[in-house]
Amino acid sequence: MAKLQKSIDKRNALVKATIELVNNNGFHATPMSKIAKMANVSPATIYLYFENKQDLVNQTYINVKAAYTKYAFETYKATMPVEAGFELIWNRIADFKLNECENAMFLAQCDNTPIIDEASRQEGIKHLQPLLDLWARGKKEGIVKPMSDYLLYAYAINPLSFLMMSQKRGAFTLDKTHLEEAYQSAWNSIKVCK
């Protein structure tokens, strides 16, 4: 059992080092040797857990995406009214992005680079299924604009990444009022105007 835990700890250290180095240096300036050094393992150890750097980055992306969406949907119930469900999910996403900044930054970088392969992106999208299902129900009920889920995500969720980065740089501090204004802007951008 101790050997298994040691193996899990090494893999987790590699994932953590990958996130930190990618956030600070970018994908291309993060060689496997630096990841191994930061994780305090030999470079050869990486290949016990991952096929190559692409596999390491893809698996890290999927793991972080799963943690992000698990948090986002943890208290959500599919029976909630559309607006209440969206508000809950949006606030949980905002909370994750502002309090799990390193993981959120890593996801933001992954979302804006071709380094993540398509199979991993599709796996990441599967984790968003409760939100996509909520939007589908909202479209059917005439509450959410009948547009692409990509556009809905771009208008309603992606601005949180911009706000997170602005706060991290010290350019802007999100307070409770700002978050409420940001939520109202997100909801107004996707709801059907009546």
Contacts in CASP RR format, 6 or more apart in sequence:
PFRMAT RR
TARGET T0000
AUTHOR 0000-0000-0000
METHOD contacts of the structure
MODEL  1
MAKLQKSIDKRNALVKATIELVNNNGFHATPMSKIAKMANVSPATIYLYF
ENKQDLVNQTYINVKAAYTKYAFETYKATMPVEAGFELIWNRIADFKLNE
CENAMFLAQCDNTPIIDEASRQEGIKHLQPLLDLWARGKKEGIVKPMSDY
LLYAYAINPLSFLMMSQKRGAFTLDKTHLEEAYQSAWNSIKVCK
10 39 0 8 1.000
10 41 0 8 1.000
10 45 0 8 1.000
10 49 0 8 1.000
11 49 0 8 1.000
13 39 0 8 1.000
13 40 0 8 1.000
13 41 0 8 1.000
14 35 0 8 1.000
14 36 0 8 1.000
14 39 0 8 1.000
14 41 0 8 1.000
14 45 0 8 1.000
14 46 0 8 1.000
14 49 0 8 1.000
14 50 0 8 1.000
14 56 0 8 1.000
15 59 0 8 1.000
15 60 0 8 1.000
15 63 0 8 1.000
16 39 0 8 1.000
17 34 0 8 1.000
17 35 0 8 1.000
17 36 0 8 1.000
17 38 0 8 1.000
17 39 0 8 1.000
18 30 0 8 1.000
18 35 0 8 1.000
18 56 0 8 1.000
18 57 0 8 1.000
18 60 0 8 1.000
19 60 0 8 1.000
19 64 0 8 1.000
19 102 0 8 1.000
19 103 0 8 1.000
19 106 0 8 1.000
20 38 0 8 1.000
20 102 0 8 1.000
21 30 0 8 1.000
21 34 0 8 1.000
21 35 0 8 1.000
21 38 0 8 1.000
22 30 0 8 1.000
22 57 0 8 1.000
22 106 0 8 1.000
22 109 0 8 1.000
23 102 0 8 1.000
23 105 0 8 1.000
23 106 0 8 1.000
23 109 0 8 1.000
25 34 0 8 1.000
26 109 0 8 1.000
27 57 0 8 1.000
27 109 0 8 1.000
27 113 0 8 1.000
27 115 0 8 1.000
31 53 0 8 1.000
32 43 0 8 1.000
32 46 0 8 1.000
32 53 0 8 1.000
32 56 0 8 1.000
33 43 0 8 1.000
35 46 0 8 1.000
35 56 0 8 1.000
36 42 0 8 1.000
36 43 0 8 1.000
36 45 0 8 1.000
36 46 0 8 1.000
46 56 0 8 1.000
49 56 0 8 1.000
50 56 0 8 1.000
50 59 0 8 1.000
54 115 0 8 1.000
54 117 0 8 1.000
57 110 0 8 1.000
57 115 0 8 1.000
57 116 0 8 1.000
58 116 0 8 1.000
58 117 0 8 1.000
58 119 0 8 1.000
58 120 0 8 1.000
59 120 0 8 1.000
60 106 0 8 1.000
61 106 0 8 1.000
61 107 0 8 1.000
61 110 0 8 1.000
61 116 0 8 1.000
61 120 0 8 1.000
61 124 0 8 1.000
62 120 0 8 1.000
62 123 0 8 1.000
62 124 0 8 1.000
64 103 0 8 1.000
64 106 0 8 1.000
64 107 0 8 1.000
65 107 0 8 1.000
65 123 0 8 1.000
65 124 0 8 1.000
65 127 0 8 1.000
66 124 0 8 1.000
66 127 0 8 1.000
67 100 0 8 1.000
67 103 0 8 1.000
68 93 0 8 1.000
68 96 0 8 1.000
68 100 0 8 1.000
68 103 0 8 1.000
68 104 0 8 1.000
68 107 0 8 1.000
68 127 0 8 1.000
69 124 0 8 1.000
69 127 0 8 1.000
69 128 0 8 1.000
69 130 0 8 1.000
70 127 0 8 1.000
71 92 0 8 1.000
71 95 0 8 1.000
71 96 0 8 1.000
71 100 0 8 1.000
72 89 0 8 1.000
72 92 0 8 1.000
72 93 0 8 1.000
72 96 0 8 1.000
72 131 0 8 1.000
73 89 0 8 1.000
73 92 0 8 1.000
73 130 0 8 1.000
73 131 0 8 1.000
74 92 0 8 1.000
75 88 0 8 1.000
75 92 0 8 1.000
76 85 0 8 1.000
76 88 0 8 1.000
76 89 0 8 1.000
76 92 0 8 1.000
76 130 0 8 1.000
78 130 0 8 1.000
78 133 0 8 1.000
78 134 0 8 1.000
80 88 0 8 1.000
82 134 0 8 1.000
82 137 0 8 1.000
82 138 0 8 1.000
82 141 0 8 1.000
82 143 0 8 1.000
82 144 0 8 1.000
83 143 0 8 1.000
83 187 0 8 1.000
83 191 0 8 1.000
85 134 0 8 1.000
86 134 0 8 1.000
86 156 0 8 1.000
86 187 0 8 1.000
86 190 0 8 1.000
87 183 0 8 1.000
87 187 0 8 1.000
89 130 0 8 1.000
89 131 0 8 1.000
89 134 0 8 1.000
90 156 0 8 1.000
90 157 0 8 1.000
90 183 0 8 1.000
90 186 0 8 1.000
90 187 0 8 1.000
91 179 0 8 1.000
91 183 0 8 1.000
93 157 0 8 1.000
93 160 0 8 1.000
94 160 0 8 1.000
94 179 0 8 1.000
94 182 0 8 1.000
94 183 0 8 1.000
96 103 0 8 1.000
96 104 0 8 1.000
97 104 0 8 1.000
97 160 0 8 1.000
97 161 0 8 1.000
97 163 0 8 1.000
97 164 0 8 1.000
98 104 0 8 1.000
98 164 0 8 1.000
98 167 0 8 1.000
98 174 0 8 1.000
101 164 0 8 1.000
101 168 0 8 1.000
104 161 0 8 1.000
104 164 0 8 1.000
105 164 0 8 1.000
105 165 0 8 1.000
105 168 0 8 1.000
108 161 0 8 1.000
108 164 0 8 1.000
108 165 0 8 1.000
110 116 0 8 1.000
111 161 0 8 1.000
125 132 0 8 1.000
128 153 0 8 1.000
132 149 0 8 1.000
135 144 0 8 1.000
135 149 0 8 1.000
135 152 0 8 1.000
135 190 0 8 1.000
138 144 0 8 1.000
139 145 0 8 1.000
139 146 0 8 1.000
142 192 0 8 1.000
143 191 0 8 1.000
143 192 0 8 1.000
144 152 0 8 1.000
144 190 0 8 1.000
144 191 0 8 1.000
144 192 0 8 1.000
145 152 0 8 1.000
145 190 0 8 1.000
145 191 0 8 1.000
145 192 0 8 1.000
152 190 0 8 1.000
155 186 0 8 1.000
155 189 0 8 1.000
155 190 0 8 1.000
156 186 0 8 1.000
156 187 0 8 1.000
156 189 0 8 1.000
156 190 0 8 1.000
157 186 0 8 1.000
159 182 0 8 1.000
159 185 0 8 1.000
159 186 0 8 1.000
160 182 0 8 1.000
163 172 0 8 1.000
163 174 0 8 1.000
163 178 0 8 1.000
163 182 0 8 1.000
166 172 0 8 1.000
167 173 0 8 1.000
167 174 0 8 1.000
172 178 0 8 1.000
174 182 0 8 1.000
END
